[in-house]
Amino acid sequence: MTDALTGFWILVRHAVRLDRIRLIAWIVGIAFIPVVTYASYDSLYPTLGDRITLGATLESNPAFALLLGPASNLGEAGGYTAWRTVVIAAAFLAVMSILTVVRHTRTDEESGRTELLAAGCVGRFAFLAAGIGTAAFVCLLTGLAIVIGLVASGAAPTGAIAYAAAVAAGGLVFAGVAAIAVQIGSFGRTAISLSVGALAIAYLLRAWGDASSYHWLTWLSPLGWTEKIHAFSSNAWWTLVVSLLATIALVGIAVVLVARRDFGRGLLAAHHGPADAPASLSGTFGLSWRLHRGRLAGWMLGLAAYGAIAGSVANSVGSVIAHSGLGQRFLGSGHNFVELYIAELINVMGIVAAVYGIQAVLCARSEETDGRVEELLSTPLTRGRWFASHLVFALAGSALVVIVGGLSTGIAAQATGASTTTSAVMAASLVQIPAIWLIVGATAALIGVVPRASQLGWPIIAATFVISFFGPLLKLPHIVLDASAFTHVPHLPGGSVDAVPLIAMSAIAVALLGVGMIGMRRRSILS
Amino acid sequence: MHGFVGPNGSGKSTTIRILLGLLHADRGEVMLLDGDPWRDTVALHRRLAYVPGEVSLWPQLSGGEAIDLLGRLRGGFDPARKAELLERFELDPTKTGRSYSKGNRQKVALVAALACDVELLILDEPTSGLDPLMESVFQQCIEEIKAQGRTVLLSSHILSEVEALCDRVSILRLGQVVQRGTLEELRRVTRTHIVATLERVPEDLATWPGVHEVLVHDNRVRCDVETPALNDMMGRLVACGLISLVTQPPTLEELFLREYAEEPA
């Protein structure tokens, strides 16, 4: 076995060196979430009365349990932080683990870099071990950063360690999930899709288990285990054992699978396709449809499932209308708590749709960097038409994603007797569209004008997410809140609609798209 | 049929990308089929097909689908011609993009380009991933296209391929064309390699006009002779009592080596 791991440390060092900047960004970004939440608690809920109200309102409230996990011990900053952030932080760390494992195993194997190294003195399992090892190392460092940050903010060390361990364990389990996924799929993309799909299912299982009477469902989800440690209250350390055992089992399966597959191949054989193209594949729009349809269907399905679960518990929110004072502080102004809840939910869906939009528009850029666009543009196809064929999917697709999410939420909410209507929820998702398109437009402009910086679309949406999700809580200054497009979206249902910001955002989106299009037509193709 | 020769990094692919209107030339004038590749892109692209040096295919599409897509974008092609080329290149069109090897990806792009009835084919190192058998299939295909009177621009660092196929050649170094002309014209500036056995070796051999790299071993002489000095040289050798003679025609290889041996200006 030691032979099979020869070269492990060299590979880990190489991976950490290669990724140092992005790994540091992940660590700092994830640690930021609990630390800032903890630090802001005292100013948000200064009096004992505030804290009692908070607890009475949110503990046992299924809607919030669905979004974030069941609340307990909200009278203390620690309990509040654990409730509000543990699942989100673990989910982000899981994404880091997935991307890191896939990057250093399947993607490298695909590009042939592994072959170069495998010919050297490197053991059979060393690549997989190095991928998992690198992810585990970052999970550990993230945990450490969280402990240091929380303790420095005045948290109890035991609770801080329990919280950080839960988050790190969540990340670790998904390193194991990705380790299996890279054996199954032949390509990095397939492995990422499989792992992220597993993460989405874990989130939905947890959400359903926490918000319904089927509490056992939460135990099926690795993200559920992170909340079951109850950091800062009971500190149930033994739940870490569940996560660790699961990781060991997953990695064990992956090792068995490594031995069973050939180099460069996956268990899911790269399937064959038709020898001739269907009539629909006759131009750049036909090609875009083929490139985008799978991803678009995945996102629509995900948001439809989330909307169905989230909408079906909307009714239970009505029981806490009495505490709407608190609700206003939490979610902004509005008339009833069901509406506030749905407004928040649709807002999150809007941001998720923008993530899809960025992904879709960046597809154009990766066609360029991978060199495929040269073959296309050597035909009588204009650049404008080619770029437009991707923009159409980014724009229409992202709108479709938020509409499907809203529709599913609305139908589920209305069917379970919540005090809202499907059309009201649909209106809420429609007003998200200008903000989504603004972000898509910004990414398109980057691709057209400064293509090498086009990945900046991701930090933009990450900042938008932080501002929307934590901005009002952290009482960020208005100028920061206003920097997020989603701050200007009307609060529907329940709020009033001001057309000016919607028109302004649409106009900016159109202008940005125009800039991107002109840039694309004028610049050189850069691979 | 024009050959475009130069080592890696000499600017072959960059030139081709400029010709295709993918890159904007910093300075200088570019003309392609009487048009400006940057302005008249679409009109020009109707008349040409291109095979890039590094072919990248869509993971979601099979090879056959990629060929059909590129063919349809170029304004249609003959399915019978596609079937014929697939057979000649022994290419399985049902595999998906990423499961093809480098050579097979290149075949996909070649079939897509050769199936189209266009005036101009631009091929950037089209055989770099092909095995010798496939290379000869490729050469046959190009011969047929030449016979139809169509134009081919072939970029390569494999000189034998260029010598076998091209009528005119441009040699690139560090982004500059250093030699240009028909293969005949280029051979005129090249040197013939001679090995001769003589009854008596002339002492002043190295000073004869147009003679280079002289090596004498007993009565055997090796040297390189410039093409214009060849006739004169033969007369002098006969006068020295020629016993045996071996001559090697100039190859592009030598011209190439000489161009690159010189320090860049």
Chai-1 contact restraints between the chains, C-beta under 6 A:
chainA,res_idxA,chainB,res_idxB,connection_type,confidence,min_distance_angstrom,max_distance_angstrom,comment,restraint_id
A,F187,B,R98,contact,1.0,0.0,6.0,A-B,restraint_1
A,A270,B,T96,contact,1.0,0.0,6.0,A-B,restraint_2
A,A270,B,S99,contact,1.0,0.0,6.0,A-B,restraint_3
A,H272,B,T94,contact,1.0,0.0,6.0,A-B,restraint_4
A,G273,B,S62,contact,1.0,0.0,6.0,A-B,restraint_5
A,G273,B,T94,contact,1.0,0.0,6.0,A-B,restraint_6
A,G273,B,T96,contact,1.0,0.0,6.0,A-B,restraint_7
A,P274,B,S62,contact,1.0,0.0,6.0,A-B,restraint_8
A,A275,B,G64,contact,1.0,0.0,6.0,A-B,restraint_9
A,A275,B,P93,contact,1.0,0.0,6.0,A-B,restraint_10
A,A275,B,T94,contact,1.0,0.0,6.0,A-B,restraint_11
A,D276,B,G64,contact,1.0,0.0,6.0,A-B,restraint_12
A,D276,B,D68,contact,1.0,0.0,6.0,A-B,restraint_13
A,A277,B,E65,contact,1.0,0.0,6.0,A-B,restraint_14
A,A277,B,D68,contact,1.0,0.0,6.0,A-B,restraint_15
A,A277,B,L69,contact,1.0,0.0,6.0,A-B,restraint_16
A,L281,B,E65,contact,1.0,0.0,6.0,A-B,restraint_17
A,L281,B,L69,contact,1.0,0.0,6.0,A-B,restraint_18
A,S282,B,R72,contact,1.0,0.0,6.0,A-B,restraint_19
A,R290,B,Q60,contact,1.0,0.0,6.0,A-B,restraint_20
A,D370,B,S56,contact,1.0,0.0,6.0,A-B,restraint_21
A,G371,B,E54,contact,1.0,0.0,6.0,A-B,restraint_22
A,G371,B,S56,contact,1.0,0.0,6.0,A-B,restraint_23
A,R372,B,S56,contact,1.0,0.0,6.0,A-B,restraint_24
A,E374,B,P52,contact,1.0,0.0,6.0,A-B,restraint_25
A,S378,B,L20,contact,1.0,0.0,6.0,A-B,restraint_26
A,S378,B,Y50,contact,1.0,0.0,6.0,A-B,restraint_27
A,T379,B,H45,contact,1.0,0.0,6.0,A-B,restraint_28
A,T379,B,L73,contact,1.0,0.0,6.0,A-B,restraint_29
A,T379,B,R74,contact,1.0,0.0,6.0,A-B,restraint_30
A,P380,B,V42,contact,1.0,0.0,6.0,A-B,restraint_31
A,P380,B,H45,contact,1.0,0.0,6.0,A-B,restraint_32
A,P380,B,R46,contact,1.0,0.0,6.0,A-B,restraint_33
A,L381,B,L73,contact,1.0,0.0,6.0,A-B,restraint_34
A,T382,B,V42,contact,1.0,0.0,6.0,A-B,restraint_35
A,S524,B,L23,contact,1.0,0.0,6.0,A-B,restraint_36
A,S524,B,H24,contact,1.0,0.0,6.0,A-B,restraint_37
A,I525,B,L22,contact,1.0,0.0,6.0,A-B,restraint_38
